[in-house]
Each structure stands twice: as C-alpha cells, then as structure tokens.
C-alpha cells in the first residue's frame, strides 16, 4: 500500500540539492546520446502525469510477434513496462516468469512517479532514418547465415528523467524500450541513459537515496512460462549496472530477437531476486563496460 499523500508532501519538503554549488539542475554529464530519438519534436505522445498511470490502448500498425503470439495492441505503463493485452499499474516488480500469462517488456519495472518529475514518451514509426539506424544496430544479433535485419516498423517508448514515488531528492532515471519488426522477425531493444535510483518508498526504498528495499526488475516475459529473460542484477542493487553492461558490446544497450523462428530463450527457475539465465543462452555474451 502506498504512503498517504500527506506523507509524500512532507517528504518532498526535504529535497537534496543536485548540481553545481547546490543548485537543482540536471547533472552535467548524461548518456542520452545512446537512445533513439524521442520527445515531442520526434512526434511522440506522452502518458498522463499520474502515479501508476499508463497510456490508452495503442493499436499497432504492424503485428508484433512475441515468441509465437501475434500482438496488435499494447500499453505504455508509467512504472517502466510496455505490456500487451492489459495495462500494468502494479508498482512492485516481480521476477520473470510471471504468473497469469502476462506478456510484457520491462526496461526498468519500478515505482515511477512522473508527477514529481519526468515524462514518458511513446510513438510508432516508419521513419526511414530510424529504421536504418535500427537495422545497423540489429546486425549485432543476426546470424552470419541470415539476411541482415531490415525492420519496416518500430515502436519507441522512453522514460525521460523520471522520479520515484516518495522521492525526497532530485534523482531521476532515463531508459527506453524499442520494438522492431519486418513482419516476420521481431526484436526488443532495451537502452539505458543515466540511472540513479532503484526503489520507491512503497517498496521500502529510502526517500533520499532512492535505493534499498525491493529494487527494479529488467527484462522481458513472453507470457508462456518458457520464454523470458531477467537482466543481470534484476531486483538487486546491481540493477543499476544495466546502464554500463550489454549483450552486444555497447554499454547500456541490450538486444534480443523474440520471434518464434529464433531459438528459445528458456530459463531455469531460481530464487527471487536472482538473475536467471539458461543453458541454451550461454552464447549470450555479457560485456561489463567500465
């Protein structure tokens, strides 16, 4: 259960300074150049500024195949999730696989509160420049025997400088989930800018640091109890490291092919909070980028 609004307002009276000489500015150095174009200037729409909010149901221009299941609609949820079929207002992250056959992509499932700071942007696109850049980036996960990927459609969701529920600081996170397909092959790209918090106060995080308690979950869940992936560090303090690690050698970028024609990314069960990988996914290289 979340803290009463009065408590939240009291916490907000104790704001940590951030920036030169104690000013409340953005940090001088960011990693946003890795993200695909986003924002109003890119034609994005914005989710409502509300706690545990989400976009309306979005009807897709192209069918997105997610491990054998075709999807024609999705929701962008403020709490760091792109979900198919149903919205996800839940603010407490759970390890994958999830019960209830809920397919979604979670770049950073945590208790976001964009009433305090930040925006959640989203758009569908057939922009040639974006598709060309995606095709170039997707070559990193294509087999040598396959034709290079040439996506014809993309969906980009961006959480830009979003705060956490109960924040008494100016700590914010920026991250992005991109879906891409050519009608046959499908890809999920998770991209991270600056990450500085893991937990809201409803999940026992510290209001001043945004750390502790039950940290964020990152990865994806196909909804069939078989195909899922927990990024290293999920639901532990090390989840912040996803911004400097990778499975394609680019710090802060994770790329997965997720259509049913690709080999399964099966995983074995593990204790809550542990990173889950699969014997069949041993060729998935993880780079630690200092």
N, C-alpha and C positions, 0 to 999 in steps of 0.2 A: 504494500500500500504506500502510496506516495505521501510525502510530507504536506501538511496543510499550507495553503497559500501564505498565511501569516508568517510561518516559519521560513518559507522561501524568501519573503521580502526582508526579514531580519537578516538572513544570511547575505543577501545582496548588499546590505549596508557595509559589509566588510570586504571591500574589493581590493585585491592585490594590485599594486602598480605594475605596469609592464611597459617596457620601452626605455629609451634614454632618459636619464635623470628622473626616473619615477613617473614618466608620462604614460598615458593609457593608449599607446599606439600599437600598430602591428609590429611584429618583430622585423628587424631589418633584413633578414635573410629568409627566403622561402624556397620551396621545392615545387612550386606550382607549374613550372615550365614543362614538367613531365606529363601533365594532364592534357587530355584532348580539349579543344576549345569549348567553353561553356559561358553561361551568363546571358543576360538579356540581349546583348549585342550579337550573340550567336543564334538568337531565335528561341531561346529556352523559355519554358514556362516555370512557375515557381509553386511549390506546395504552400499551404497556409502556414502562417507563423503561429503554431499552436503545439502544446505539449502532446506527444504521441499522435500527431496528425499524419495525414497522408494525402496523396493526390487523389483526384477522382479516378475511376476506372479508365484506363487508357487502351483504346483499341488499336492494335498494331497493324501497320501497313503490310507487313510480311509475317508469315508463320515462323515462329522461332521453335525449333526442335530441341528439346532438352532431354537427352537420353531416351529417345523414342516417343516422347509425349509432345504433340504439337500444341503450341500456345498462341493464342491470338489476342490476348489482353494481359495487362499487368497493372500493378500499383507501385508507386514510389513512396515508401514509408519514411517518415522523418527519422525514425530510430535506426537508420543505416541499412535498410533492407529493400530490395526490389523483389516483389512477390508476384506469383502467378495465381490467378483464380480468386484469391481472397486477400484482403488487406491484413497487415500485421501491426496492430497497435501495441503489442507486447514490448515492454522496455527491459525485461530481464532476459539476457542471452542464454541460449541452451546449446549444448554440444550437438553436432550432427552425427548420426542421422536423427531427425526429429520424428516424434510420434505424430500420427494423424495425417501422414502423406501430404505434407505441405512443401511444395516446390518453391524455393527462392534462392536468390543470390544475396549474400551478406558481405559487402566490403568491410563494414565495421558496425556490427549489431550491438548497440549500446543505448543508453538513455539520453538521447539528444534532446535539447530544448532550444529550438531556434526562436522562441520568444525573447530569449536573452540576447542572443547574437547569432548571426549567420543566416544563410539561405540554402534551400535545397532546390536545385535546378534540374530540369529534365527536358528531353526532346527526342523525337525520331528524326532521322536524317538520311537523305540520299545525296548529300553534298559530295561532289567528286573529289574535292581536296581532302575531306575527312576520310572517305573510303580509300583513297590512295595511301594515306598515312597508315590506316589500319592494315591494309594489305601488306605494306612493308613490315610493320611490327609483327604481324601474324606469321611471317615466314620463319620466325624463331621456333614455332611449334609444328611446322609442317614436315612430313616425311620426305626424304630425298626422292622417293619414287612417285610422289604425288605432284599434281599440278599446284603451283603457288596459289594461295588463297586470294580470291578476288571478291570480297563482300560487296553486296549490292544494297545493303540496308544496315543501319546501325541505330541503337538506342543508347543515349548517354545520360546518366544520372550523376549529379555532382553535389556533394555536401561541402559547401564552401564556408570555412571558418565558423563552424557550428559549435555552440557551447553545450554543456551538460546540465541535466536537471539539478537544481540546488547549487549552482555554481556561485562561489564567492571569490572568483578570480576572473582573469581575462584569458584563461587558457581556451584555445579553440583547436578544432581538427578540420582538415581538408582531405577528402578522399573521393573516389569516383568508381562507378561500375559501368562498364560498356558491354553491350551485347551486339554481336555482329553475325550476319549470315549471308550466304549467297543463294539461299533457298534449299540447300542440301546440307552443307557443313555449317556448324554453329560454334561460336566461340564466346567465352566470357573473359573479359579483361578487367582486373582489379588494379587500380592505380592509386598511389598514396602521395599526398603532399606532406605538409607538416602535421604530425600527430603529437599531442602533448597531454591528453587525458585518456583515461580508460573507463571511468565509472562515475555514474551519478549517485546522489546521496540515497535514493530509494533502494539502490543495490549496495548500500553501506560504504560508498566511496567517501573520501574526505572532501568537504566542500571547498577547501582552499587549494588542494593539490589536484583534485580530480582523479586520484589514484586510490588503490586499496579495494576492499570489498570484492565483488564479483566482476572482473574485467570483461571487456568486449569479446565477442566471437567474430571470426572472419572466415569466409569460405563460401561453400555452396552446398545445397541439399536438393537432390532431384525429386524427392518425394516417393521413391520406390524402395527405400531402406537399403539400397545396394550402392547406388552411385552418389557419393558425397565426398567432400574434402574439407578438413579443418586446417586452415593455415597455421604454420608453426607459431606457438605462443598463445593460441586462442584460449580465452578465459583464464589467462595468467598475466602477470605484469609484463611479460615479454611480448605481448601482442603489439606493443608499440614498435617492435623491431621489424614488423612487416613493411615499414617505410624505408628500410635500408637493406632488406633481403629480397630475393627474387627466385623464380624458377626459370628465368630466361636471361639472366646475367645483367639485367637492368635494375639498379636499386630502386625499390618502390613499385615495381610492376610484376604482376602475376598473370599468366595467360593459360587458359585451359580450353581444349576442344571438347565440346559437350554434346555433340550429336550422337545418335545411336550407331553410326557407322564406324565410330572410333572405338578403340579398345576400352573395356570397362575400367573405371577407376574405383574398384572395390576397396573396401577398408574393413579392418577387423575392429571389434569393439575395444574400448579402452576406458579407464576410469574417467569420470567427469573432470574436465579441465585439462586433460592431457591432449597432446597433439596426435591425431590419428592419421597414419599413413598405411599403405598397402604393400604387400609383397609384389603385386603386379604394378605398383607405381614406383618401383625402385629406380627406374631410369629417369624419374622426375628429379632433376638436379636443383638443389637449393644453394644459392650463392649468398654468402654473407659479405656485404659490401661496406667497407669502412668508409 
